[in-house]
Amino acid sequence: MNREQIKNLYQEYIVGSYTRDDLVLVAGRGSRVKDMNDREYLDFFPGWAVSGLGHCPGPVVRAIKKQASILLHVSNNYYHPWQAMLAERLSQYCFGGKVFFCNSGAEANEAAIKLCRLYGRGKNKYKIISLENSFHGRTLATVTLTGQAKYSQPFQPLPAGFVKLPFNDIGAVESNADQETVAVFLELIQGEGGINVAEKDYVRHLERICRERDWLLVIDEVQTGFGRTGKMFAYQHYGVTPHIITLAKTMGGGFPIGAMVAQKEIANLMGPGTHASTFGGGPLACSAALAVLEMIERNNLISRAEKMGWYLRKKLEGLMKKYPVVKQVRGMGLMLGMELHRPGFPLVRVCREKGLLLNCTHERVIRIMPALTVRRAEIDEAVDILDHSLKEFTCLAQ
Ligand SMILES: Cc1ncc(COP(=O)(O)O)c(C=O)c1O
């Protein structure tokens, strides 16, 4: 099949809900992917952080192959060892909670929403606060939770009980003295919203308010989790303990898996029959995730993310000094954003033409999230391409 034939089949048979770049990818290894003409690209936005340990990471591929030959699937009305081992490891990495396994970030947030509702049951508390510019998924409840109306408006009427407040604004939370509130959801770095970093004081204050008002603090770590920000989970930078965290993306190293981890006494509210996912926590997905954890530890990928993050950040700040079109560089670890003074999609296109894959979010923010395994030389190469692309982009607009 050639490229045009593939695109025609997409056009004919695939629901058109995605905007796709004009690229047919057929292979990948580490920070590089190849298209049909064997052209290589440096991937600095690998699968929206799903391929957070690079494409086809060896230990994960080997674990999947091995598990596939032992046992592919076990339903959740039986036990199997790999789910047990993974849950114990995840619990030890955070606050000793219990885990519900699913297959995606939206499902993890959906589980968290349901758990919050169970927590508020009998107390007439059901409202969930989320923050403007947040992103939490595409199911009906999670688009409603998401603080960007464009994702939910076409699907009205929306589920009730969701309240939006401005980000990093503790006054807005303080003045929300609603007795019916049960929880507050937030991303500590809003990814889709433009790499907006939550302030430390804000998050600590929020934790205090949650304690005082009997609200649950839910942190969406779907994008920030598994070492990307220089800690296993972003909340660990803040000195707070959430009641619930939600996980996905890098968790399976490319294999679909998601999870909600909740403090034990809260998790225990989810008794038999309250929630389920047929594929959730299957042997293949759990083996992949166990290999991801092993790889993160063995290769010190968390401290590496911090170190490489600083290296990349300094270089991006160098570009900011050189090109006035760059307004700000921000983020944490290897989750960085470069805000421009004008829409960034043409810059992403120019970079792609020169062999570098990036993302533009919130119209003006170039999102840069290379694999945690990225090498210094690959950062140099990517920044070099970005430099030349910025030069061209600057001329484009004049
Ligand atoms: C912070 C955050 N939460 C939830 C989701 C939804 O995850 P999924 O697409 O796996 O359902 C995303 C996806 O980009 C995300 O970035």
PDBQT file of the ligand as one rigid body, heavy atoms in Angstrom, charges set to zero:
ROOT
HETATM    1  C1  LIG A 401      -4.090  15.588  31.734  1.00  0.00    +0.000 C 
HETATM    2  C2  LIG A 401      -4.861  14.629  30.901  1.00  0.00    +0.000 A 
HETATM    3  N1  LIG A 401      -5.875  13.957  31.455  1.00  0.00    +0.000 NA
HETATM    4  C3  LIG A 401      -6.598  13.069  30.747  1.00  0.00    +0.000 A 
HETATM    5  C4  LIG A 401      -6.328  12.827  29.424  1.00  0.00    +0.000 A 
HETATM    6  C5  LIG A 401      -7.145  11.853  28.656  1.00  0.00    +0.000 C 
HETATM    7  O1  LIG A 401      -6.401  10.689  28.416  1.00  0.00    +0.000 OA
HETATM    8  P1  LIG A 401      -6.845   9.644  27.299  1.00  0.00    +0.000 P 
HETATM    9  O2  LIG A 401      -6.712  10.309  25.974  1.00  0.00    +0.000 OA
HETATM   10  O3  LIG A 401      -5.892   8.494  27.495  1.00  0.00    +0.000 OA
HETATM   11  O4  LIG A 401      -8.243   9.265  27.593  1.00  0.00    +0.000 OA
HETATM   12  C6  LIG A 401      -5.277  13.521  28.801  1.00  0.00    +0.000 A 
HETATM   13  C7  LIG A 401      -4.993  13.305  27.360  1.00  0.00    +0.000 C 
HETATM   14  O5  LIG A 401      -4.308  14.040  26.710  1.00  0.00    +0.000 OA
HETATM   15  C8  LIG A 401      -4.525  14.438  29.560  1.00  0.00    +0.000 A 
HETATM   16  O6  LIG A 401      -3.514  15.131  29.019  1.00  0.00    +0.000 OA
ENDROOT
TORSDOF 0
